[in-house]
Amino acid sequence: MTLSRILPIAATLLLSVHLQASSSRITYKSAKSTSSYYQMAVQVGEQINKATHGALMLTIEESQGSVQNVKEVRKRKGNYVFTTPPVLVKLAVKGKAMFAKDNPEEYQKIRSLFPIPFLTMHMVVRADSGIHSYEELAGKSLLIGKGSFGAKEAKKYIKLFGLEGKTKLINAELSGAVAALKNGQIDGFATSGSYPAPNVIEAAASTKISLLSMTDEQIKRTKRDKLIIPAGTYNGVEKDVATTTLPVGVYTTTDMDEDTAYRLTKAFWESKDNLAKQSTWWKAITIDNLSIFHTKLHKGALKYYNEIKAKIPEKLQ
C-alpha cells in the first residue's frame, strides 16, 4: 500500500478515535416502557443527541418507578441521570419513609438539572360502568399497576375517600389495563403520567371512557396540587377534569463533570421548542419551574442558568 493511500486512512481512524473520545455517554433512567415518561425520555435523548451533534449520547433505561431511580444512586457511577418527583429526593437525603433503611449520606451527591412535565393522576373508567364520581367506585374493580407512583397514589385516594375494602384494587401491570377495560374485566384503571397520557389515548380509541373529576375538598385532602385536564384532550371526554399533579425533575450526581452537566442542560433547553412540536406536554415547562427543586443544582447546570441570567432560587445555588 502506498503512503498516499495510508495517510487518508490513518487520518480517518484518528478522527474516529477523537470523536469517540469527545463523546460523553449518559445513562438516562426513566420509567416503564409503556408510560409517557419513557416516551419523553426517548424524545429528550433524540433531541439532545441532535443538538450536540452526537457529543452527548443518551442510553434510555426502563425503570420500575421513581423510588428505584433514586435508590440506584447508591451503586451508579459516572453519568447517571434519572427522573423522579423532588419530594422523593427530599425524603432520600433525610433517610425517611421508603429510604429509612438506607444511609442518607449516599444520597447527598444528588444534584438537580431541569424540570420535565409533571405527573398527572388519571382515574379512567368505562363510560358504561355507571361510575361518575370517586364515591361510585364502591363495589367496582380498579387496576392500579405495580409499584408505580400512580399505584401508591390510587391506594392513598381510595383510603382517603372512605373506599378502603369497598373497591377491589388489582395489582397488575398497567400494560394490560387497556385490554382489560375493553373486555370488561375491570371497571377502571388508575395511571399517572403527563397528559395526554399514551395509555389513556389508547383506551379512549378502543372503547368509550370517562375520567373521574375531583372536588376541591378532595384535592385538598390529597395534599397535591390541582390540575385541569381540558375537555377534548381525550376522545369522548367532553368536560374539564379536575385532578392532582406532582412535579417531576431530572437529576444527576456529583460524579458527572461540570462540562457534561452544562452541555446536557443547555442542549435540553435549546431543544425545548422542538420537543413541544412533538408533544404538547412540553409546552408547559419553563425556567420558572426550577422552583420545584429542593436539591442544589449541579454546578454545570447552574453555570448555564447564570449564563442566560435565569432567576435561580437561593436554595438551589
DRENDRENDO-680457 format. One record per residue: x, z, y of N, C-alpha, C, O in turn. Coordinates in steps of 0.05 Angstrom, whole numbers, plus 5000, padded with zeros to 4 digits. Layout:
N
XZYXZYXZYXZY...
# end
This chain:
317
501750004976500050005000501850005025503750155026501249835045502849815069502250045087500150175086504250095105503950305125501550265143500250455151501050005150498749945168496050015155494150075170495950025128493450105115493350405111491150525111495650525107495750815102494950975127493451165125495850885150495351035175492451075181491551295187490750855180487950895186486551085166484851235174487351065140486151245120486951535126485251715124489451575133490351845139488951955164488152195164488551785183487151865208484251945201483252145212482951795184480151855176480052125161478252285166481952175144482052425129482452655148481152865145484252625167484852835186482352895203481753125209480852685211478452715227476352875211474953045221476152795185474152925167474753225165472953395166477353295161478253575158477653715184476753945184478153585207477753705233474753775237474053985247473053585230470153615234469153845216467454005225470153865191469354075174470254345184468754545182472654355195473754605205472254695230471954935235471354495246470054575271467054625268465754725287465954575244463154625239462854915230464455015214460755045239460155315231457655315214455555205222457855435190455555445172454155715176455355925177451455695179449855935184447655955163446255765157447356195152445156245133442856355149443056555163440556215148438156295163436056395142434856235128435756665140433856785122431156795135430756925156429256655122426656625135424356775122424257015124422656625107420256745095419556585070421256425061417256635059416456485035416056195042415256125065416656015023416655735029413955625036413755405048411855775030409055685036408155775064405955705072409855925078409056045103409755875127411455695125408455935150409055795174411855855184413155695197412856095177415556175186417756015172419855975183417255945147419255775133419255495146421355375150416855395153416655135167418055145193419454955201417755375208419155405233422255395229423655275245423155535208425955545203427155265198429355205208425655105183426554835178426654675204428554525209424654715221424654575247427054665264428354495277427554925265429755025281432454915270434154835285432754925244435154825231435754535238437954465245433654365236433954085242434754035271436553885278433354185289433854145318436554245327437854115344437454475316440054575324442254405313444254355326441954305289443954115278444153865296446353765301441853775305441753535322442953595349444553435360442253825361443153895388446253935389447453885409447354035366450254095366451853875352454153905347450453645346451753415333453153505307455353415300451753685292452853775266454853995268455954075247455454095291457454315294456354575282457954735272453754605284452454845271450654745249448854585253451254825225449754745201448154985190449355175181445554975192443855195182442855145154441754935148443255335137442155335110439755525109440055765113437455415104434955575105434555705078434455565057434255965077433756115052430856225052429956335072429556195030426956315027427256625024429356715015425156765032425257055031422657165021420557025022422657405011420157535002418857695025416657805021420157705048418957845070420957955090423357955085419958055112421658145134423258395127425558415136422258565110423658805102426158725087428358825092425858535068428158435053430258315071432658365068429358165091431258045110433058245124435458205127431858475132433358685146435158825126437558865132434158885103435759035083438258875074440258995067438158615075440458455066442758475085444958385079442258575109444458615128446658785116449058755123445958965098447859155086449959005069452259105066449258775057451158645040452058365050453958255039450758265070451457995081453758015100453958205116455457815098457757795117457657525131456057355124459257495152459457235165456957175182455757355194456256915182454056825199451356845186450056655178450357095184447757155172445757175195446057345212443657015194441557015214438957065199438456955178437157225211434657285198432357335218432857385241429957305208427557355224426157615216426157675192425057755235423657995229422258105254423158045276420058255252418958385275420858595286422158735270421158615312423058805324422659095315424459255313420059165309419559435300420959515275421659745271421459315257422859375232425859435237426959605223427059295255429859345262430059625275431859775269428059695291427959955304427860175283429160385285426160135262425960335240428560345224429360565215429860115219432260105203434560265216435860415203434960225242437160355255436760655258438560805263434260745255433561025256433161145228432761385225433360975207433061075180430361185174430061385160428261045183425561145179423960955161424760725156421661065151419760905135421060785111422360915095420760515108421860375084424960375084426160275065426260465105429160475107430260765104432560805109428460955098429261235097431461295077432961485082431661145056433661195035436261045040438261085026436360885061438760735068440460885088439561075101442960805090444760915110444360775137444960535139443260905157442660775183445160645195444860445210447460745189449960635201450360345193451560185208449260265170449559985160447959785177448359545175446059895192444359715208445159715238443959565254447159865245447959885273449159625283449359585307450059445265451359195273449258975279450158755286446659025276444658825282444558765311444658945328444358505318444158415346441958205349441458045331440658205372438458015377439557745387441657735399437957535382438757265391436557145408436957105432434257085396432056955412429357005397429257055373427156995412424557035400423456775388424256555396421656815369420156585357417256655357416456875362415456455351412556515352411756765336412856825315409856905348409057165337407357145312405956945307407457365296405757385272402857425281402257585299401057275270398157295277396557335252396757185233395057555251393457615228390957425226389557385246390657305202388257145196386757265173387957315152384257315176382557405154380657175149378657135163381257025128379856775121377756835099378456945079375256745104373156775084371756515080371656345098370456475057368756245053366356265071365256475075365556035083363356035102360756125088358956225101360556075062358056145048358256415034356556485017360256585042360656845029358757055040358457275028357556995063355857195075357457405091356257615099359957365094361757555109362057455138363157235143361157615156361457545185362957755201363557705224363557975188365058195202366658345181366258315157368458515190370058675172368358855155368958895131366258965167364459145152363259005127362759135107362858745129361558595107363558515085362858375067366058615087367958575066367458775043368558745021365758965047364959165027363659015003361858855007364659064979363558934955364658654950363858524932366558564967367758304965370558314955371758524954371658084947374458064938376257934959375457734971378658044963380457944984383257924972384458124964384357684972387157644963388957704987388557585008390957874983392657955005395557885002397157935020396357754980399157684976400757914965399658124960403357874963405158074952407458134971408957954978407658384979409958474994410358375021412358435034408558205031408858085058407858275080406458475074408458215104407458365127404358345127402958545132403358105121400458065121399058235100396858335105400358275077399158445056399058735065396958865061401258835077401259105086399259145109397859355110399158955126397258975149394358965139392759125149393758795120391058785110390159045097387959145102391959165081391459425069390859635090389059805088392459625111392159815133389459785146388159985152388559545151385959495164383659575146381659685156383859515121381759595102381359905102379159995101383560045103383460335104382360435131380660605132383360315153382560405180379560365184378160515198378460145173375660075177373760185156371560085153374760375140373060515121372260345097370160395085373960155089373359975067374960035042374759895022376660245043378360305020376660374996374860544998377160244974375560294950373060134949371660124928372360004971369859854973370459554971368759394961372759474980373659194979375659164957377659314956375358964940377258914918379658754929379358524937381958884930384358764940385958644917386558774897386658394919388058244898390958194907391458044926392858314893395658284900396858044885398258084865396257804893397257564880398657394901398257434925400257204892401657034911399756874928397756764919400456864954398756714973398756414967396956274976400756324952400856034946398355944930397655704930397056134917394656054901392056124916389856084905392156224941389856314955387856094961385456124958388855864970387055644978385455544955383055504957386755504932385355404908383355614898381155544890384155864899382356084890379856104908377656154899380256054934378056064953376155834948373655864947377255594944375755354940374155374914371855274913375255494893374055514867372055744865370855784844371855904886370056134886371056374871369556554864373656384865374856604850375256854868375357074859375456804894375657014914373756954937372956734941373157164952371457134976373057065001372056945020375557155000377257105024380157175019380857274997381857115038384657205036385757275064384857165084387757445063389057535088391757405089393257395069392557305112395157185116396157235144394557245163398757255147399957285174401857055179403356985161401756945202403456725209402556625236400256665244404256495251403456385277401356175273401456005255399456175291397355975289398255715303399755735323397455485293395855445269397455475244399555355241396455645225397955705201397355485180395055415176399455385167399155165148397155225126395555045118397255465114395355525092392455545101390655495085392055625126389355635137388355355143385955295139390055185153389454905157388654775131386654625129390154835110389654725084386954825073385354665062386355075077383855195068381455065082379454995069381755025108379654915124379154615117376954515121381154485107380954205100379554165073378453955067379754375056378654345029375954485024374554425005375254665042372654805040371854905067373454925085369354985070368355095095369155385097368555545080370555455119371555725122370555855148369555715166370856115149370456275174372856455177374056525158373456525202375456725208374156975219372456955238374857205209373557455219374857535245377257535248373157605264374057685291373857995292372158115280375658115308375758405311374558485338374658335357373358715339372358825364374858945378376858995366374558995404376759115419377359395408379659475408375359535399375759805388377359785362379159955357376759595345378259555320381159485326382959595313381659315345384359235352385859475363388259505357384559645378385859885389386760065367388860185368385160085346385760265324388060165307389560315295388559905307390759795292393459835306395559825293393359905332395759945349397459685350399959695353396159455349397459205352396359075378394459165390397758855386396858705410394558515402394358425379392858465422390658275418391457985422393057935440390457805406390957525410388357375404386857445385387857165419385456995415386356735402387956585414385256675379385556415366383356235377381056285371383956035393381855875407380055725387380955645365377555695395375655545379376755265375377955145393376355155351377254885345380154875334381054655327381455105333384255105322384155015293385954875284382055105279381755035251379054885247377054955260379054695229376654535223374354715216374554885198372154695231369654845225369555115238367355235238371655205250371655465264371255415294373155355308368755435302367955345329367655565349366655525371368555805342368556035361371356155364372956145345371856265388374356405392374456645372372456775367376856695362377156915343379157115354381357055361378257365357379957585367381357715343380057795324383957725344385557845322387957985333388258025357389758065315392158215324394658045320394757855305396658115336399257975335401558165336401258385346403858075325406258245325408558055331408957855319410258135351412557975359414557935336414758105318415957715336417957655316420457545330420257385349422757635321425257535333427257435313426957485289429257305323431457205306433857385312434557425336435157485291437357665294439857575279439657395261442157685286444557655270445957915270444758125275448557915264450158165265452658125281453357895289454158335285456658315300458758165284460958115294458158095258460057945242460257655253462257515249458157565267458257295278459957305304459657485320461657105307463357105331461857015356459656895354462957085378461557045404460956745409458756685419462856575403462456285408460156175392458556015402459956245366457856145349455156245358453256085359454956495366452456605376451556475402449256425406453556415419453056275444451855995439449855915450453255845421452455565415449655565402448055385407449155755384446655765370444355825389442255695388444756015407442656095426442155865446439855795452444255745456444055525475442555285462440855165474443355225437442054995423439155045418437554855420438355295412435555355408433955305433431955155432434755415455433155385480433155095490431255005501435354955486435454675495433854495476433254265483433054595453431454445434428454525435426854405421427754715452425054825451422954615458420754625446423454445476421454235483420954055459418753975454423053985444422753815421421253965399419653855384421754225397420354395377417354395384415654375366416654425410413854435418412454175413409954175409413953955413412653695407411953675377410153535369413453825361412953825332410654015325408953935308410554245337408454445331407654595356409354685372405054635360404054765384404955055386404955165408405555185363406255475365408755535381409155755390410455325386412855375401412355385431413955485447410055275440409455265469409355535482409955555506408555735467408256005479410856155483410856365497412956065471415556205472417056145498417655905504417756355513419256325538421456535539421456715522423156515558425356705562424156985567425357185559421757005579420457265584419957415559419757665559419757275536419257405510421657565500421457705480423957555514426157725507425458025508426858185496423358085523422558365526421558485500421258725498421058325479420158425454422258585439421758745422424858525446427058645431427658935439427259005462428459085419429359365424432359385419433659585428433559185407436359185399438059015418437158805426440459095424442158955442442558665434442558595410442758485453443358205448446258175438447958325446446657985421449357915413450857825439449657695456453457885440454957815464454857515470454757435494454857355449454757065454452056985465451956805483449857105456447157045466446957135495445956995512448057375501447957485528449457305547448657265570451757195538453257015554451556775563451656695586449956665544448256435551446156515571445656375590444856745566442656835584443656885612442256835632446056995614447257045640447956785654447756755678448756595638449556325648447156185661447456045681444756225649442356095660440856275680438756215690442156515685441056705704438356815695436556845712438056865670435556975659435457275666437557405669433057375669432657655675432657805648430857785632434857965644435258105619434658395622435758535639432758505605432258795606434858955601436558875584435259165616437759325615438359415586440659435578436259485571436559595544437859395525438859465504437859135533438958925515441758845522443058695508442858945544445458865554447759025541450058985547
# end
